[in-house]
């Protein structure tokens, strides 16, 4: 018999595990509802968990684990994405919380609250070698790229995160911490830092996924302290600029892109809690964390270690140990201090060369989004060459600033070669639900925008 680990971290099952519409749901209730759902699942298969309600997502996840099934977590619920899912023997089925949802032809299992069940009195265990989840990321071709995760390493991942966060909160554990997340549970960060941080870290999560600042503030205010906000730089910036009255938040987690020190300081002042950034990737999971206002150095979680290896393209950075079973290459350029501490310089494919000088799009975007009055912005390097030199453009959401003002501000921070030759005002950028702006989405957006008739230069 294979080794097992409990589905939940040790806790009384009458303790709150989730909140839904302001009402608490105990761990025992979730386990009972998941067991009832597990009886309705196919004998064999893989559950494509499309539930938008975070509690129903968790019920579907736990039901699949009880059945010994892998949960497939796609980057979106578009029918064309679902039709591309590949499987080896175990046919996929869709777990949905909205009747009538188009699942691209997949068999459907509707997930809803089960009333009148007796709460569970024991916590089931899951085999450590079970392929518990498969996170699906979109590659350059648009086809979902699978990253399978076994239950044992997933638990070690969350245990390391929970230990680090508890130490920052000066608490023995995360027991009693209530989470509101603006990121979907299908994304690796949302999956790990909301649902799994409750199941295996001892916290409790809110079932919603608020997007607008007023909704985020309301969701936080409904929960008792201590409470945490799990979000992204994009969502956090919108929240802080909204002017909405904010409740005290003891912990703010941010991931998917580096946060500027200024924004971190502003967040800690407005929310009166500590802001922690998580660094990771779908392939390796959570790798490191830092308190941004304390400095720019990241420290790896748990037993993870980093090393640099030389390859044909230069230096490649590898993470291993802890929950990373096989040494895994990172897509970022790091400045290693030692095996556990580093500075993040940017993505390897983010490096650009202009007029013989080198920078990264992440660095340029950092300075663009620091400008007061820029609500959102992104640099883009066109494919065409003008006068023998490719010069970057900048797309901005900045209704109160002119292009000249933005360029003047950038000239004070950037080398002249990287100051954009044009600043284009747009109503919004095509960001994903996590706040990420993919290279492909930006390229298509830029080409569409530039093809449209434009006003006279510097009209804004």
MOTACOR-V950396 format. One record per residue. N is the residue number from 1. PHI is phi in radians with two decimals (none if undefined). NEAR is the number of other ideal C-beta (glycine too) atoms within 10 Angstrom. Layout:
BEGIN
N/PHI/NEAR
N/PHI/NEAR
END
This chain:
BEGIN
1/none/4
2/-1.30/9
3/-1.14/10
4/-2.30/15
5/-2.31/18
6/-1.05/15
7/-1.17/21
8/-2.08/22
9/-1.11/22
10/-0.97/7
11/-2.93/15
12/-1.07/9
13/-1.26/18
14/-1.48/12
15/-1.23/15
16/-1.19/20
17/-1.93/24
18/-2.61/26
19/-2.16/23
20/-2.44/16
21/0.94/9
22/1.46/11
23/-1.88/10
24/-1.36/15
25/-2.20/21
26/-1.40/18
27/-1.07/24
28/-1.12/21
29/-1.15/23
30/-1.06/23
31/-1.09/25
32/-1.16/20
33/-1.17/26
34/-1.17/24
35/-1.12/18
36/-1.15/13
37/-1.17/24
38/-1.00/19
39/-1.21/9
40/-1.65/11
41/-1.37/19
42/-1.00/15
43/-1.04/7
44/-2.38/11
45/2.61/20
46/-2.22/21
47/-1.55/28
48/-1.51/31
49/-1.48/26
50/-1.83/24
51/-1.10/24
52/-1.53/17
53/-1.23/19
54/-1.11/25
55/-1.19/27
56/-1.16/25
57/-1.03/28
58/-1.13/27
59/-1.06/31
60/-1.12/29
61/-1.08/26
62/-1.15/24
63/-1.05/26
64/-1.10/28
65/-1.09/24
66/-1.09/18
67/-1.51/20
68/1.41/15
69/-1.73/24
70/-1.50/24
71/-1.65/24
72/-1.59/27
73/-2.09/28
74/-1.34/23
75/-1.21/22
76/-2.76/15
77/-1.84/20
78/-1.14/12
79/-0.94/13
80/-1.16/9
81/-1.17/18
82/-1.15/21
83/-1.23/11
84/-1.52/16
85/-1.10/20
86/-1.76/9
87/-2.58/14
88/-1.94/5
89/1.50/7
90/-1.55/14
91/-1.22/12
92/-1.37/22
93/-2.34/20
94/-1.78/26
95/-1.73/26
96/-2.26/24
97/-1.97/19
98/-2.29/13
99/-1.09/8
100/1.50/8
101/-1.14/15
102/-1.33/13
103/-1.92/19
104/1.14/17
105/1.63/10
106/-1.26/22
107/-1.02/12
108/-1.99/17
109/-2.11/19
110/-1.45/16
111/-1.84/27
112/-2.43/13
113/-1.12/14
114/-1.86/14
115/-1.59/6
116/1.38/5
117/-1.46/14
118/-1.39/8
119/-1.00/15
120/-1.13/19
121/-2.01/10
122/-2.47/9
123/-1.68/15
124/-1.25/16
125/-1.94/14
126/-2.20/21
127/-1.06/17
128/-1.14/17
129/-1.64/13
130/-1.19/20
131/-1.27/16
132/-1.29/24
133/-2.57/26
134/-2.24/20
135/-1.48/23
136/-1.91/23
137/-1.86/16
138/-1.54/18
139/-1.48/10
140/-1.12/9
141/-1.43/9
142/1.60/11
143/-1.36/13
144/-1.05/22
145/-1.81/14
146/-1.43/17
147/-2.27/18
148/-1.43/11
149/-2.25/24
150/-1.44/19
151/-1.08/22
152/-1.05/20
153/-1.06/17
154/-1.05/23
155/-1.13/22
156/-1.11/23
157/-1.02/25
158/-1.25/26
159/-1.03/18
160/-1.16/22
161/-1.12/27
162/-1.08/23
163/-1.10/14
164/-1.15/19
165/-1.15/25
166/-1.09/19
167/-1.14/10
168/-1.16/14
169/-1.47/18
170/1.01/7
171/-2.18/16
172/-1.24/9
173/-2.75/16
174/-1.64/26
175/-0.97/16
176/1.62/15
177/-1.33/25
178/-1.90/23
179/-1.86/26
180/-2.03/28
181/-2.11/30
182/-1.67/26
183/-1.83/25
184/-1.20/22
185/-1.23/28
186/-1.33/26
187/-1.44/24
188/-0.97/24
189/-1.16/26
190/-1.13/27
191/-1.11/26
192/-1.29/26
193/-1.64/30
194/-2.20/30
195/-1.15/23
196/-1.23/24
197/-1.18/26
198/-1.48/28
199/-1.07/25
200/-1.93/24
201/-1.87/25
202/1.68/23
203/-1.45/29
204/-2.31/24
205/-2.03/32
206/-1.49/25
207/-1.26/22
208/-1.44/21
209/-2.40/21
210/-1.13/20
211/-2.02/11
212/-1.34/14
213/-0.91/17
214/-1.10/12
215/-1.20/15
216/-1.11/26
217/-1.08/20
218/-1.12/16
219/-1.08/22
220/-1.16/23
221/-1.14/14
222/-1.26/17
223/-1.70/22
224/-1.28/11
225/-1.38/14
226/-1.28/17
227/-2.35/25
228/-2.35/29
229/-1.98/28
230/-1.81/25
231/-2.60/30
232/-2.24/26
233/-0.98/21
234/-1.08/22
235/-1.19/25
236/-1.15/25
237/-1.09/21
238/-1.07/20
239/-1.12/25
240/-1.24/17
241/-1.48/13
242/-1.28/14
243/1.42/8
244/-1.21/16
245/-1.15/9
246/-1.98/19
247/-1.31/16
248/-1.16/12
249/-2.16/25
250/-1.27/17
251/-2.54/23
252/-2.06/23
253/-1.84/25
254/-2.32/25
255/-2.76/26
256/1.58/25
257/-2.86/17
258/-1.10/23
259/-1.81/23
260/-1.24/15
261/-1.01/14
262/-1.12/13
263/-1.19/19
264/-1.11/24
265/-1.11/13
266/-1.13/16
267/-1.14/27
268/-1.14/17
269/-1.20/10
270/-1.29/16
271/-1.75/22
272/1.12/12
273/-2.34/19
274/-1.53/22
275/-1.83/26
276/-2.12/23
277/-1.74/21
278/-1.92/22
279/-1.95/22
280/-3.03/23
281/-2.69/18
282/-1.06/18
283/-1.15/18
284/-1.83/23
285/1.36/28
286/-1.32/26
287/-1.92/26
288/-2.69/22
289/-2.58/22
290/-2.69/23
291/-1.62/15
292/-1.07/24
293/-1.27/16
294/-1.63/13
295/2.49/10
296/-1.70/12
297/-1.59/14
298/-1.69/23
299/-2.17/16
300/-1.14/24
301/-1.54/27
302/0.97/19
303/-1.73/13
304/-1.20/24
305/-2.32/16
306/-2.05/22
307/-2.64/12
308/-1.83/13
309/-2.24/10
310/-1.47/8
311/-2.39/8
312/-1.10/5
313/-1.68/7
314/2.08/10
315/-1.60/12
316/-2.13/16
317/-1.90/19
318/-2.06/15
319/-1.96/23
320/-2.67/16
321/1.52/15
322/0.99/21
323/-1.47/24
324/-1.56/23
325/-1.17/13
326/-1.89/7
327/-0.85/13
328/-2.18/16
329/-1.36/15
330/-1.67/21
331/-1.59/13
332/-1.93/20
333/-1.66/20
334/-2.02/21
335/-1.97/13
336/-1.32/14
337/-1.61/13
338/-2.74/10
339/-1.21/13
340/-2.12/17
341/-2.22/16
342/-2.78/25
343/-1.92/14
344/-1.69/19
345/-1.72/15
346/2.36/21
347/-1.27/15
348/-1.04/18
349/-1.52/12
350/-1.65/18
351/-1.24/16
352/-2.21/19
353/-2.14/11
354/-2.32/17
355/0.92/12
356/1.40/7
357/-1.92/11
358/-2.10/11
359/-2.67/19
360/-2.29/20
361/-1.07/22
362/-1.07/18
363/-1.13/19
364/-1.13/26
365/-1.13/20
366/-0.99/16
367/-1.25/18
368/-1.11/25
369/-1.40/21
370/-1.40/16
371/-1.21/18
372/-1.05/9
373/1.79/14
374/-1.58/21
375/-1.32/17
376/-2.82/21
377/-2.94/23
378/-2.69/22
379/-1.45/24
380/-2.50/22
381/-1.79/16
382/-1.17/16
383/-1.38/9
384/-1.41/5
385/-1.95/9
386/-1.96/9
387/0.96/6
388/1.40/6
389/-2.29/11
390/-1.44/16
391/-1.99/17
392/-1.25/20
393/-1.97/17
394/-2.27/24
395/-1.80/26
396/-2.33/25
397/-1.85/14
398/-2.63/23
399/-1.13/10
400/-1.77/10
401/-2.04/19
402/-1.59/15
403/-1.04/19
404/-1.05/12
405/-1.11/17
406/-1.17/23
407/-1.09/17
408/-1.09/13
409/-1.15/19
410/-1.21/21
411/-1.08/11
412/-1.34/9
413/-2.04/15
414/-2.03/19
415/-1.10/12
416/-0.97/10
417/-1.10/16
418/-1.77/22
419/-1.20/21
420/-1.10/23
421/-1.32/13
422/-2.51/16
423/-2.02/24
424/-1.95/17
425/-1.38/20
426/-2.37/16
427/-1.21/6
428/-2.87/10
429/-1.89/18
430/-1.40/16
431/-1.42/18
432/-1.34/18
433/-1.09/17
434/-1.44/22
435/1.63/22
436/-1.25/17
437/-2.11/21
438/-1.31/14
439/-1.07/13
440/-1.17/14
441/-1.12/15
442/-1.17/18
443/-1.08/14
444/-1.14/12
445/-1.10/18
446/-1.08/20
447/-1.15/12
448/-1.13/10
449/-1.12/15
450/-1.23/14
451/-1.36/8
452/-1.42/7
453/-1.00/4
454/-2.12/12
455/-1.25/8
456/-1.04/5
457/-0.92/9
458/1.02/12
459/-1.14/9
460/-1.75/17
END
